[in-house]
């Protein structure tokens, strides 16, 4: 079973497909996404605060996403990708 999300962000439409996962699979996926976000931030030479500000997020909320301790929403991930200047597929493809 697949869950579909349709998002619109700054005149760009995104159709996201998430497979139904158990909570254990879900936790693994969140950790993988968190690692990708962290690698992208380090590669760009940015701080948590810089990314959070660019994405319109609270610094603590962004740090929790990067640690994988909170579940990110698709829209939030898209804003983070925009802040990094990368494609959302770089983060979403786990």
Phi and psi in radians as a Rosetta constraint file:
Dihedral C 1 N 2 CA 2 C 2 CIRCULARHARMONIC -2.120 0.35
Dihedral N 2 CA 2 C 2 N 3 CIRCULARHARMONIC 2.417 0.35
Dihedral C 2 N 3 CA 3 C 3 CIRCULARHARMONIC -1.758 0.35
Dihedral N 3 CA 3 C 3 N 4 CIRCULARHARMONIC 2.300 0.35
Dihedral C 3 N 4 CA 4 C 4 CIRCULARHARMONIC -1.971 0.35
Dihedral N 4 CA 4 C 4 N 5 CIRCULARHARMONIC 2.434 0.35
Dihedral C 4 N 5 CA 5 C 5 CIRCULARHARMONIC -2.194 0.35
Dihedral N 5 CA 5 C 5 N 6 CIRCULARHARMONIC 2.385 0.35
Dihedral C 5 N 6 CA 6 C 6 CIRCULARHARMONIC -2.002 0.35
Dihedral N 6 CA 6 C 6 N 7 CIRCULARHARMONIC 2.097 0.35
Dihedral C 6 N 7 CA 7 C 7 CIRCULARHARMONIC -2.124 0.35
Dihedral N 7 CA 7 C 7 N 8 CIRCULARHARMONIC 2.556 0.35
Dihedral C 7 N 8 CA 8 C 8 CIRCULARHARMONIC -2.151 0.35
Dihedral N 8 CA 8 C 8 N 9 CIRCULARHARMONIC 2.231 0.35
Dihedral C 8 N 9 CA 9 C 9 CIRCULARHARMONIC -2.457 0.35
Dihedral N 9 CA 9 C 9 N 10 CIRCULARHARMONIC 2.018 0.35
Dihedral C 9 N 10 CA 10 C 10 CIRCULARHARMONIC 0.838 0.35
Dihedral N 10 CA 10 C 10 N 11 CIRCULARHARMONIC 1.002 0.35
Dihedral C 10 N 11 CA 11 C 11 CIRCULARHARMONIC 1.116 0.35
Dihedral N 11 CA 11 C 11 N 12 CIRCULARHARMONIC 0.312 0.35
Dihedral C 11 N 12 CA 12 C 12 CIRCULARHARMONIC -2.102 0.35
Dihedral N 12 CA 12 C 12 N 13 CIRCULARHARMONIC 2.306 0.35
Dihedral C 12 N 13 CA 13 C 13 CIRCULARHARMONIC -1.774 0.35
Dihedral N 13 CA 13 C 13 N 14 CIRCULARHARMONIC 2.462 0.35
Dihedral C 13 N 14 CA 14 C 14 CIRCULARHARMONIC -2.241 0.35
Dihedral N 14 CA 14 C 14 N 15 CIRCULARHARMONIC 2.281 0.35
Dihedral C 14 N 15 CA 15 C 15 CIRCULARHARMONIC -1.971 0.35
Dihedral N 15 CA 15 C 15 N 16 CIRCULARHARMONIC 1.979 0.35
Dihedral C 15 N 16 CA 16 C 16 CIRCULARHARMONIC -1.868 0.35
Dihedral N 16 CA 16 C 16 N 17 CIRCULARHARMONIC 2.366 0.35
Dihedral C 16 N 17 CA 17 C 17 CIRCULARHARMONIC -2.002 0.35
Dihedral N 17 CA 17 C 17 N 18 CIRCULARHARMONIC 2.106 0.35
Dihedral C 17 N 18 CA 18 C 18 CIRCULARHARMONIC -2.013 0.35
Dihedral N 18 CA 18 C 18 N 19 CIRCULARHARMONIC 2.150 0.35
Dihedral C 18 N 19 CA 19 C 19 CIRCULARHARMONIC -1.211 0.35
Dihedral N 19 CA 19 C 19 N 20 CIRCULARHARMONIC 2.571 0.35
Dihedral C 19 N 20 CA 20 C 20 CIRCULARHARMONIC -1.153 0.35
Dihedral N 20 CA 20 C 20 N 21 CIRCULARHARMONIC 2.286 0.35
Dihedral C 20 N 21 CA 21 C 21 CIRCULARHARMONIC -2.305 0.35
Dihedral N 21 CA 21 C 21 N 22 CIRCULARHARMONIC 2.703 0.35
Dihedral C 21 N 22 CA 22 C 22 CIRCULARHARMONIC -1.267 0.35
Dihedral N 22 CA 22 C 22 N 23 CIRCULARHARMONIC 2.915 0.35
Dihedral C 22 N 23 CA 23 C 23 CIRCULARHARMONIC -1.110 0.35
Dihedral N 23 CA 23 C 23 N 24 CIRCULARHARMONIC -0.541 0.35
Dihedral C 23 N 24 CA 24 C 24 CIRCULARHARMONIC -1.210 0.35
Dihedral N 24 CA 24 C 24 N 25 CIRCULARHARMONIC -0.772 0.35
Dihedral C 24 N 25 CA 25 C 25 CIRCULARHARMONIC -1.116 0.35
Dihedral N 25 CA 25 C 25 N 26 CIRCULARHARMONIC -0.686 0.35
Dihedral C 25 N 26 CA 26 C 26 CIRCULARHARMONIC -1.054 0.35
Dihedral N 26 CA 26 C 26 N 27 CIRCULARHARMONIC -0.790 0.35
Dihedral C 26 N 27 CA 27 C 27 CIRCULARHARMONIC -1.093 0.35
Dihedral N 27 CA 27 C 27 N 28 CIRCULARHARMONIC -0.705 0.35
Dihedral C 27 N 28 CA 28 C 28 CIRCULARHARMONIC -1.128 0.35
Dihedral N 28 CA 28 C 28 N 29 CIRCULARHARMONIC -0.720 0.35
Dihedral C 28 N 29 CA 29 C 29 CIRCULARHARMONIC -1.137 0.35
Dihedral N 29 CA 29 C 29 N 30 CIRCULARHARMONIC -0.739 0.35
Dihedral C 29 N 30 CA 30 C 30 CIRCULARHARMONIC -1.072 0.35
Dihedral N 30 CA 30 C 30 N 31 CIRCULARHARMONIC -0.729 0.35
Dihedral C 30 N 31 CA 31 C 31 CIRCULARHARMONIC -1.113 0.35
Dihedral N 31 CA 31 C 31 N 32 CIRCULARHARMONIC -0.710 0.35
Dihedral C 31 N 32 CA 32 C 32 CIRCULARHARMONIC -1.128 0.35
Dihedral N 32 CA 32 C 32 N 33 CIRCULARHARMONIC -0.748 0.35
Dihedral C 32 N 33 CA 33 C 33 CIRCULARHARMONIC -1.115 0.35
Dihedral N 33 CA 33 C 33 N 34 CIRCULARHARMONIC -0.732 0.35
Dihedral C 33 N 34 CA 34 C 34 CIRCULARHARMONIC -1.055 0.35
Dihedral N 34 CA 34 C 34 N 35 CIRCULARHARMONIC -0.721 0.35
Dihedral C 34 N 35 CA 35 C 35 CIRCULARHARMONIC -1.125 0.35
Dihedral N 35 CA 35 C 35 N 36 CIRCULARHARMONIC -0.692 0.35
Dihedral C 35 N 36 CA 36 C 36 CIRCULARHARMONIC -1.144 0.35
Dihedral N 36 CA 36 C 36 N 37 CIRCULARHARMONIC -0.701 0.35
Dihedral C 36 N 37 CA 37 C 37 CIRCULARHARMONIC -1.107 0.35
Dihedral N 37 CA 37 C 37 N 38 CIRCULARHARMONIC -0.775 0.35
Dihedral C 37 N 38 CA 38 C 38 CIRCULARHARMONIC -1.104 0.35
Dihedral N 38 CA 38 C 38 N 39 CIRCULARHARMONIC -0.772 0.35
Dihedral C 38 N 39 CA 39 C 39 CIRCULARHARMONIC -1.062 0.35
Dihedral N 39 CA 39 C 39 N 40 CIRCULARHARMONIC -0.725 0.35
Dihedral C 39 N 40 CA 40 C 40 CIRCULARHARMONIC -1.125 0.35
Dihedral N 40 CA 40 C 40 N 41 CIRCULARHARMONIC -0.724 0.35
Dihedral C 40 N 41 CA 41 C 41 CIRCULARHARMONIC -1.118 0.35
Dihedral N 41 CA 41 C 41 N 42 CIRCULARHARMONIC -0.793 0.35
Dihedral C 41 N 42 CA 42 C 42 CIRCULARHARMONIC -1.132 0.35
Dihedral N 42 CA 42 C 42 N 43 CIRCULARHARMONIC -0.732 0.35
Dihedral C 42 N 43 CA 43 C 43 CIRCULARHARMONIC -1.046 0.35
Dihedral N 43 CA 43 C 43 N 44 CIRCULARHARMONIC -0.650 0.35
Dihedral C 43 N 44 CA 44 C 44 CIRCULARHARMONIC -1.426 0.35
Dihedral N 44 CA 44 C 44 N 45 CIRCULARHARMONIC -0.181 0.35
Dihedral C 44 N 45 CA 45 C 45 CIRCULARHARMONIC 1.246 0.35
Dihedral N 45 CA 45 C 45 N 46 CIRCULARHARMONIC 0.592 0.35
Dihedral C 45 N 46 CA 46 C 46 CIRCULARHARMONIC -1.829 0.35
Dihedral N 46 CA 46 C 46 N 47 CIRCULARHARMONIC 2.715 0.35
Dihedral C 46 N 47 CA 47 C 47 CIRCULARHARMONIC -1.607 0.35
Dihedral N 47 CA 47 C 47 N 48 CIRCULARHARMONIC 2.926 0.35
Dihedral C 47 N 48 CA 48 C 48 CIRCULARHARMONIC -0.977 0.35
Dihedral N 48 CA 48 C 48 N 49 CIRCULARHARMONIC -0.802 0.35
Dihedral C 48 N 49 CA 49 C 49 CIRCULARHARMONIC -1.088 0.35
Dihedral N 49 CA 49 C 49 N 50 CIRCULARHARMONIC -0.696 0.35
Dihedral C 49 N 50 CA 50 C 50 CIRCULARHARMONIC -1.140 0.35
Dihedral N 50 CA 50 C 50 N 51 CIRCULARHARMONIC -0.775 0.35
Dihedral C 50 N 51 CA 51 C 51 CIRCULARHARMONIC -1.160 0.35
Dihedral N 51 CA 51 C 51 N 52 CIRCULARHARMONIC -0.796 0.35
Dihedral C 51 N 52 CA 52 C 52 CIRCULARHARMONIC -1.023 0.35
Dihedral N 52 CA 52 C 52 N 53 CIRCULARHARMONIC -0.792 0.35
Dihedral C 52 N 53 CA 53 C 53 CIRCULARHARMONIC -1.099 0.35
Dihedral N 53 CA 53 C 53 N 54 CIRCULARHARMONIC -0.798 0.35
Dihedral C 53 N 54 CA 54 C 54 CIRCULARHARMONIC -1.093 0.35
Dihedral N 54 CA 54 C 54 N 55 CIRCULARHARMONIC -0.604 0.35
Dihedral C 54 N 55 CA 55 C 55 CIRCULARHARMONIC -1.574 0.35
Dihedral N 55 CA 55 C 55 N 56 CIRCULARHARMONIC -0.063 0.35
Dihedral C 55 N 56 CA 56 C 56 CIRCULARHARMONIC 1.274 0.35
Dihedral N 56 CA 56 C 56 N 57 CIRCULARHARMONIC 0.595 0.35
Dihedral C 56 N 57 CA 57 C 57 CIRCULARHARMONIC -2.033 0.35
Dihedral N 57 CA 57 C 57 N 58 CIRCULARHARMONIC 2.783 0.35
Dihedral C 57 N 58 CA 58 C 58 CIRCULARHARMONIC -1.234 0.35
Dihedral N 58 CA 58 C 58 N 59 CIRCULARHARMONIC 2.460 0.35
Dihedral C 58 N 59 CA 59 C 59 CIRCULARHARMONIC -1.024 0.35
Dihedral N 59 CA 59 C 59 N 60 CIRCULARHARMONIC -0.745 0.35
Dihedral C 59 N 60 CA 60 C 60 CIRCULARHARMONIC -1.151 0.35
Dihedral N 60 CA 60 C 60 N 61 CIRCULARHARMONIC -0.668 0.35
Dihedral C 60 N 61 CA 61 C 61 CIRCULARHARMONIC -1.129 0.35
Dihedral N 61 CA 61 C 61 N 62 CIRCULARHARMONIC -0.726 0.35
Dihedral C 61 N 62 CA 62 C 62 CIRCULARHARMONIC -1.114 0.35
Dihedral N 62 CA 62 C 62 N 63 CIRCULARHARMONIC -0.761 0.35
Dihedral C 62 N 63 CA 63 C 63 CIRCULARHARMONIC -1.054 0.35
Dihedral N 63 CA 63 C 63 N 64 CIRCULARHARMONIC -0.687 0.35
Dihedral C 63 N 64 CA 64 C 64 CIRCULARHARMONIC -1.119 0.35
Dihedral N 64 CA 64 C 64 N 65 CIRCULARHARMONIC -0.672 0.35
Dihedral C 64 N 65 CA 65 C 65 CIRCULARHARMONIC -1.099 0.35
Dihedral N 65 CA 65 C 65 N 66 CIRCULARHARMONIC -0.755 0.35
Dihedral C 65 N 66 CA 66 C 66 CIRCULARHARMONIC -1.192 0.35
Dihedral N 66 CA 66 C 66 N 67 CIRCULARHARMONIC -0.533 0.35
Dihedral C 66 N 67 CA 67 C 67 CIRCULARHARMONIC -1.385 0.35
Dihedral N 67 CA 67 C 67 N 68 CIRCULARHARMONIC -0.279 0.35
Dihedral C 67 N 68 CA 68 C 68 CIRCULARHARMONIC 1.412 0.35
Dihedral N 68 CA 68 C 68 N 69 CIRCULARHARMONIC 0.368 0.35
Dihedral C 68 N 69 CA 69 C 69 CIRCULARHARMONIC -1.633 0.35
Dihedral N 69 CA 69 C 69 N 70 CIRCULARHARMONIC -0.079 0.35
Dihedral C 69 N 70 CA 70 C 70 CIRCULARHARMONIC -2.398 0.35
Dihedral N 70 CA 70 C 70 N 71 CIRCULARHARMONIC 2.625 0.35
Dihedral C 70 N 71 CA 71 C 71 CIRCULARHARMONIC -1.480 0.35
Dihedral N 71 CA 71 C 71 N 72 CIRCULARHARMONIC 2.120 0.35
Dihedral C 71 N 72 CA 72 C 72 CIRCULARHARMONIC -1.401 0.35
Dihedral N 72 CA 72 C 72 N 73 CIRCULARHARMONIC 2.575 0.35
Dihedral C 72 N 73 CA 73 C 73 CIRCULARHARMONIC -1.541 0.35
Dihedral N 73 CA 73 C 73 N 74 CIRCULARHARMONIC 2.642 0.35
Dihedral C 73 N 74 CA 74 C 74 CIRCULARHARMONIC -0.969 0.35
Dihedral N 74 CA 74 C 74 N 75 CIRCULARHARMONIC -0.738 0.35
Dihedral C 74 N 75 CA 75 C 75 CIRCULARHARMONIC -1.101 0.35
Dihedral N 75 CA 75 C 75 N 76 CIRCULARHARMONIC -0.695 0.35
Dihedral C 75 N 76 CA 76 C 76 CIRCULARHARMONIC -1.110 0.35
Dihedral N 76 CA 76 C 76 N 77 CIRCULARHARMONIC -0.742 0.35
Dihedral C 76 N 77 CA 77 C 77 CIRCULARHARMONIC -1.117 0.35
Dihedral N 77 CA 77 C 77 N 78 CIRCULARHARMONIC -0.642 0.35
Dihedral C 77 N 78 CA 78 C 78 CIRCULARHARMONIC -1.142 0.35
Dihedral N 78 CA 78 C 78 N 79 CIRCULARHARMONIC -0.721 0.35
Dihedral C 78 N 79 CA 79 C 79 CIRCULARHARMONIC -1.113 0.35
Dihedral N 79 CA 79 C 79 N 80 CIRCULARHARMONIC -0.670 0.35
Dihedral C 79 N 80 CA 80 C 80 CIRCULARHARMONIC -1.144 0.35
Dihedral N 80 CA 80 C 80 N 81 CIRCULARHARMONIC -0.751 0.35
Dihedral C 80 N 81 CA 81 C 81 CIRCULARHARMONIC -1.068 0.35
Dihedral N 81 CA 81 C 81 N 82 CIRCULARHARMONIC -0.721 0.35
Dihedral C 81 N 82 CA 82 C 82 CIRCULARHARMONIC -1.072 0.35
Dihedral N 82 CA 82 C 82 N 83 CIRCULARHARMONIC -0.700 0.35
Dihedral C 82 N 83 CA 83 C 83 CIRCULARHARMONIC -1.111 0.35
Dihedral N 83 CA 83 C 83 N 84 CIRCULARHARMONIC -0.600 0.35
Dihedral C 83 N 84 CA 84 C 84 CIRCULARHARMONIC -1.430 0.35
Dihedral N 84 CA 84 C 84 N 85 CIRCULARHARMONIC -0.325 0.35
Dihedral C 84 N 85 CA 85 C 85 CIRCULARHARMONIC 1.299 0.35
Dihedral N 85 CA 85 C 85 N 86 CIRCULARHARMONIC 0.578 0.35
Dihedral C 85 N 86 CA 86 C 86 CIRCULARHARMONIC -2.102 0.35
Dihedral N 86 CA 86 C 86 N 87 CIRCULARHARMONIC 2.884 0.35
Dihedral C 86 N 87 CA 87 C 87 CIRCULARHARMONIC -1.327 0.35
Dihedral N 87 CA 87 C 87 N 88 CIRCULARHARMONIC 2.537 0.35
Dihedral C 87 N 88 CA 88 C 88 CIRCULARHARMONIC -1.104 0.35
Dihedral N 88 CA 88 C 88 N 89 CIRCULARHARMONIC -0.471 0.35
Dihedral C 88 N 89 CA 89 C 89 CIRCULARHARMONIC -1.134 0.35
Dihedral N 89 CA 89 C 89 N 90 CIRCULARHARMONIC -0.426 0.35
Dihedral C 89 N 90 CA 90 C 90 CIRCULARHARMONIC -1.129 0.35
Dihedral N 90 CA 90 C 90 N 91 CIRCULARHARMONIC -0.475 0.35
Dihedral C 90 N 91 CA 91 C 91 CIRCULARHARMONIC -1.705 0.35
Dihedral N 91 CA 91 C 91 N 92 CIRCULARHARMONIC -0.733 0.35
Dihedral C 91 N 92 CA 92 C 92 CIRCULARHARMONIC -1.241 0.35
Dihedral N 92 CA 92 C 92 N 93 CIRCULARHARMONIC -0.564 0.35
Dihedral C 92 N 93 CA 93 C 93 CIRCULARHARMONIC -1.343 0.35
Dihedral N 93 CA 93 C 93 N 94 CIRCULARHARMONIC 1.831 0.35
